[in-house]
Amino acid sequence: RRSKSPSTMPKISDRIKELNGKPFYSFEYFPPKTPAGVCNLYERVERMGKLEPLFVDITWGAGGSTTDLTLELSSNFQQQFCLETQMHLTCTNIHKESVTKALEAAKANGIRNILCLRGDPPHGQDKWEVTEGGFANAVDLVRYVKEQHGDYFGIAVAGYPEGHIDHFKDLPEITEEAYKKDLQYLKDKVDAGADCIITQLFYDMDIYEKWLKDCRDIGINVPIIPGIMPINTYGGFDRMTGFCKTKVPAAMRAALDKIKDNDEAVKKYGVEVVTEMCKRLIANGAPGLHM
């Protein structure tokens, strides 16, 4: 592992180029809700940091609810553990002034990587709405980061292999027209200045591979990192795939349904099936895996 100072952390897109095709993995963490949880997270990140991920990233709570903690964790993971850290930034319930301050704080702490997201609606609200004095979408947010800080920040954005859920919330699946519109919107984010894409979770490899080809066919040429959601418990898997309307292959669903009351069996099956997914992704040219 190369020695590096927190003040000279590189952009993730530059690190991917340096690897020249060698696959990597990265880890995503959620800000805990309790002080004890924060302590546990520091211990876990220090331990997992020894596995030398290319980067770690920290999510941004709904409606900016974890703004200070996300900034604190991002800075400390970078300063204390010398881990390249990517900070999430969303448009939900946040004013332009708050984004300006968050970016300035990130820069002051040597953070070079931002994941720009529109974000989910605040808790208890079905529809996403623009905050007055804020940003309408991730394209606006990407443009603002570029306008304010030029090329200082590496900017990642989210990609949705099955299309963004807003397009088919009340439908069984996305229409072809909406799918193409979502692809074009992803290209708009890249054209606005994003240099990397991290995907939403998925379990259907055929859908992912078609989407990846469609991205390349419309001229999206930045690295696309597949987002991998491990299967630890049946309940967690069922909730997350239900919330995101993620398509689950019939064989996977049947296998999990058979063992849903056996936590150890679920975990064992989850490791096996997700490992096979990861092998297929790397074999087919994925630059890395975002866990």
C-alpha positions as CSV (number, residue, x, y, z in Angstrom):
1,R,0.0,0.0,0.0
2,R,1.4,3.3,-1.0
3,S,2.1,6.0,1.7
4,K,-0.1,9.1,1.4
5,S,-0.8,12.2,3.3
6,P,-4.5,13.0,4.0
7,S,-4.0,16.4,2.5
8,T,-3.0,14.9,-0.9
9,M,-5.7,12.2,-1.3
10,P,-6.3,11.6,-5.0
11,K,-9.6,11.6,-6.8
12,I,-11.2,8.1,-7.2
13,S,-11.3,8.4,-11.0
14,D,-7.6,9.0,-11.0
15,R,-6.9,6.0,-8.8
16,I,-9.0,3.8,-11.1
17,K,-6.8,5.0,-14.0
18,E,-3.7,4.2,-12.0
19,L,-4.9,0.6,-11.5
20,N,-4.9,0.1,-15.2
21,G,-7.6,-2.6,-15.2
22,K,-6.7,-4.2,-11.9
23,P,-10.0,-4.8,-10.0
24,F,-10.7,-3.2,-6.6
25,Y,-13.4,-3.1,-3.9
26,S,-14.8,-0.2,-1.9
27,F,-17.0,-0.1,1.2
28,E,-20.1,2.1,2.0
29,Y,-21.2,3.0,5.5
30,F,-24.3,4.6,7.0
31,P,-24.0,7.2,9.8
32,P,-25.1,5.4,13.0
33,K,-28.0,6.8,15.1
34,T,-26.3,6.4,18.5
35,P,-23.0,7.4,20.1
36,A,-22.4,3.6,20.7
37,G,-23.0,3.0,17.1
38,V,-20.5,5.6,16.1
39,C,-17.8,4.0,18.3
40,N,-18.6,0.6,16.8
41,L,-18.3,2.1,13.3
42,Y,-14.9,3.6,14.0
43,E,-13.7,0.2,15.1
44,R,-15.2,-1.6,12.1
45,V,-13.8,0.9,9.6
46,E,-10.3,0.7,11.2
47,R,-10.5,-3.1,11.0
48,M,-11.9,-3.2,7.4
49,G,-9.4,-0.5,6.3
50,K,-6.7,-3.2,6.7
51,L,-8.2,-4.9,3.7
52,E,-7.1,-1.9,1.7
53,P,-10.2,-0.8,-0.1
54,L,-9.7,1.7,-2.9
55,F,-12.0,4.0,-1.0
56,V,-14.8,4.1,1.6
57,D,-17.9,6.3,1.4
58,I,-20.4,7.7,3.9
59,T,-24.0,8.2,3.2
60,W,-25.9,11.4,3.8
61,G,-29.1,11.0,5.9
62,A,-32.5,11.7,4.5
63,G,-33.1,15.4,4.3
64,G,-29.6,16.2,5.4
65,S,-30.4,14.7,8.8
66,T,-26.8,13.5,9.3
67,T,-24.9,16.4,7.7
68,D,-22.6,17.1,10.6
69,L,-21.9,13.4,11.4
70,T,-21.3,12.6,7.7
71,L,-18.8,15.4,7.5
72,E,-17.1,14.4,10.8
73,L,-16.9,10.7,9.8
74,S,-15.6,11.4,6.3
75,S,-12.9,13.7,7.7
76,N,-11.8,11.3,10.5
77,F,-11.7,8.2,8.3
78,Q,-9.5,10.1,5.9
79,Q,-7.3,11.8,8.6
80,Q,-7.0,9.0,11.1
81,F,-7.0,5.9,8.9
82,C,-5.6,7.4,5.6
83,L,-8.5,6.0,3.7
84,E,-9.7,7.8,0.5
85,T,-13.2,8.9,1.6
86,Q,-16.1,9.8,-0.6
87,M,-18.8,11.9,1.0
88,H,-22.4,11.6,-0.2
89,L,-24.3,14.9,-0.8
90,T,-28.0,15.1,-1.6
91,C,-30.5,17.7,-2.7
92,T,-33.3,16.8,-0.2
93,N,-34.3,19.5,2.2
94,I,-31.0,21.4,1.8
95,H,-30.3,25.0,0.7
96,K,-27.5,26.1,-1.6
97,E,-25.8,27.8,1.3
98,S,-25.6,24.5,3.2
99,V,-24.1,22.7,0.2
100,T,-21.6,25.5,-0.1
101,K,-20.5,25.1,3.5
102,A,-20.4,21.3,3.3
103,L,-18.1,21.5,0.2
104,E,-15.9,24.1,1.9
105,A,-15.6,21.9,5.0
106,A,-14.9,18.8,2.9
107,K,-12.1,20.7,1.0
108,A,-10.6,22.0,4.3
109,N,-10.4,18.4,5.5
110,G,-8.7,17.1,2.3
111,I,-11.8,15.3,1.0
112,R,-11.5,15.1,-2.8
113,N,-14.5,12.8,-3.6
114,I,-18.2,13.6,-3.6
115,L,-21.2,11.4,-4.6
116,C,-23.9,13.8,-5.9
117,L,-27.5,12.5,-5.4
118,R,-30.9,14.0,-5.6
119,G,-31.9,11.9,-2.6
120,D,-35.1,10.3,-1.4
121,P,-38.1,12.2,-0.2
122,P,-38.0,13.0,3.5
123,H,-39.5,10.4,5.9
124,G,-43.3,10.4,5.7
125,Q,-43.4,12.1,2.3
126,D,-44.2,10.1,-0.9
127,K,-43.1,12.6,-3.5
128,W,-39.8,14.4,-3.8
129,E,-40.1,18.2,-3.9
130,V,-37.5,20.9,-4.6
131,T,-36.4,22.8,-1.6
132,E,-36.7,26.6,-2.1
133,G,-33.3,28.0,-2.6
134,G,-32.0,24.5,-3.3
135,F,-31.3,22.1,-6.2
136,A,-33.9,20.5,-8.5
137,N,-31.9,17.4,-9.2
138,A,-28.4,15.8,-9.2
139,V,-27.5,17.4,-12.5
140,D,-27.9,20.9,-10.9
141,L,-25.8,19.7,-7.9
142,V,-23.0,18.3,-10.1
143,R,-22.9,21.6,-12.1
144,Y,-22.8,23.6,-8.9
145,V,-19.9,21.6,-7.5
146,K,-18.0,22.1,-10.8
147,E,-18.8,25.8,-10.9
148,Q,-17.6,26.4,-7.3
149,H,-14.6,24.1,-7.2
150,G,-13.6,23.3,-10.8
151,D,-11.7,20.0,-11.0
152,Y,-10.8,19.8,-7.3
153,F,-13.5,17.2,-6.5
154,G,-13.9,13.9,-8.1
155,I,-17.7,13.6,-8.7
156,A,-19.6,10.3,-8.7
157,V,-23.3,9.9,-9.5
158,A,-25.8,7.1,-9.2
159,G,-26.8,4.8,-12.0
160,Y,-30.0,2.6,-12.0
161,P,-29.8,-0.6,-14.0
162,E,-33.5,-1.1,-13.6
163,G,-34.4,2.6,-14.0
164,H,-35.1,5.0,-11.2
165,I,-38.0,3.9,-9.1
166,D,-39.8,7.3,-9.7
167,H,-40.5,6.0,-13.2
168,F,-42.4,2.9,-12.2
169,K,-43.5,3.5,-8.6
170,D,-47.1,2.6,-9.5
171,L,-46.3,0.2,-12.3
172,P,-45.0,-3.5,-12.3
173,E,-41.9,-2.3,-14.3
174,I,-40.4,0.6,-16.2
175,T,-41.6,1.4,-19.7
176,E,-39.2,1.5,-22.6
177,E,-39.7,5.2,-23.0
178,A,-39.0,5.9,-19.3
179,Y,-36.0,3.6,-19.4
180,K,-34.5,5.6,-22.3
181,K,-35.3,8.8,-20.5
182,D,-33.5,7.6,-17.4
183,L,-30.5,6.6,-19.4
184,Q,-30.3,10.0,-21.0
185,Y,-30.6,11.7,-17.6
186,L,-27.6,9.6,-16.5
187,K,-25.7,10.9,-19.5
188,D,-26.7,14.4,-18.6
189,K,-25.1,13.9,-15.1
190,V,-21.9,12.8,-16.7
191,D,-22.0,15.6,-19.3
192,A,-22.4,18.1,-16.4
193,G,-19.1,16.9,-14.9
194,A,-19.4,13.5,-13.2
195,D,-16.4,11.3,-13.7
196,C,-17.6,8.0,-12.2
197,I,-20.9,6.1,-11.7
198,I,-21.9,3.8,-8.8
199,T,-25.0,1.7,-9.4
200,Q,-28.1,1.0,-7.3
201,L,-28.2,-2.6,-6.0
202,F,-29.3,-5.3,-8.4
203,Y,-29.4,-9.1,-8.4
204,D,-30.3,-9.8,-12.0
205,M,-27.1,-9.9,-14.0
206,D,-28.8,-10.1,-17.4
207,I,-30.5,-6.8,-16.7
208,Y,-27.3,-5.2,-15.5
209,E,-25.3,-6.3,-18.5
210,K,-27.9,-5.0,-21.0
211,W,-28.0,-1.7,-19.1
212,L,-24.2,-1.4,-19.1
213,K,-24.2,-1.9,-22.9
214,D,-27.0,0.7,-23.3
215,C,-24.9,3.2,-21.3
216,R,-21.9,2.7,-23.5
217,D,-24.1,2.8,-26.7
218,I,-25.3,6.3,-25.8
219,G,-21.8,7.6,-25.1
220,I,-21.4,7.2,-21.4
221,N,-17.7,6.4,-21.1
222,V,-16.8,7.0,-17.4
223,P,-16.1,4.1,-15.1
224,I,-19.2,2.3,-13.9
225,I,-18.8,0.6,-10.5
226,P,-21.5,-2.0,-9.7
227,G,-23.1,-1.5,-6.2
228,I,-23.2,-4.9,-4.4
229,M,-25.7,-5.4,-1.5
230,P,-24.7,-8.5,0.5
231,I,-27.5,-10.7,1.8
232,N,-27.2,-11.1,5.5
233,T,-30.7,-11.7,6.6
234,Y,-33.9,-12.7,4.8
235,G,-35.9,-9.8,6.4
236,G,-33.3,-7.2,5.4
237,F,-33.1,-8.6,1.9
238,D,-36.9,-8.6,1.5
239,R,-37.3,-5.1,2.9
240,M,-34.5,-3.6,0.7
241,T,-35.6,-5.3,-2.5
242,G,-39.2,-4.4,-1.8
243,F,-38.4,-0.7,-1.1
244,C,-36.3,-0.4,-4.2
245,K,-38.5,-2.7,-6.4
246,T,-35.4,-4.6,-7.2
247,K,-35.9,-7.6,-9.6
248,V,-34.9,-10.8,-8.0
249,P,-34.2,-13.8,-10.3
250,A,-36.9,-16.6,-9.7
251,A,-34.3,-19.2,-8.7
252,M,-32.7,-16.8,-6.1
253,R,-36.1,-15.9,-4.6
254,A,-37.2,-19.6,-4.4
255,A,-33.9,-20.6,-2.8
256,L,-34.2,-17.9,-0.2
257,D,-37.9,-18.5,0.5
258,K,-37.0,-22.2,1.3
259,I,-34.5,-21.1,4.0
260,K,-35.9,-17.8,5.2
261,D,-36.3,-19.0,8.8
262,N,-32.7,-20.2,9.1
263,D,-30.4,-17.2,9.5
264,E,-27.2,-19.1,9.1
265,A,-28.4,-20.8,5.9
266,V,-29.5,-17.4,4.5
267,K,-26.1,-15.9,5.2
268,K,-24.3,-18.9,3.7
269,Y,-26.5,-18.8,0.6
270,G,-26.0,-15.0,0.4
271,V,-22.2,-15.3,0.4
272,E,-22.3,-17.9,-2.3
273,V,-24.7,-16.2,-4.7
274,V,-23.2,-12.7,-4.3
275,T,-19.7,-14.1,-4.7
276,E,-20.7,-15.7,-8.0
277,M,-22.2,-12.3,-9.1
278,C,-18.9,-10.5,-8.2
279,K,-16.9,-13.1,-10.2
280,R,-19.1,-12.6,-13.2
281,L,-18.9,-8.8,-13.0
282,I,-15.1,-8.8,-12.8
283,A,-14.8,-11.4,-15.6
284,N,-17.0,-9.1,-17.7
285,G,-14.8,-6.0,-17.1
286,A,-16.2,-4.2,-14.1
287,P,-13.5,-1.9,-12.8
288,G,-14.3,-2.8,-9.2
289,L,-17.0,-3.7,-6.7
290,H,-18.7,-1.2,-4.3
291,M,-20.0,-3.1,-1.2
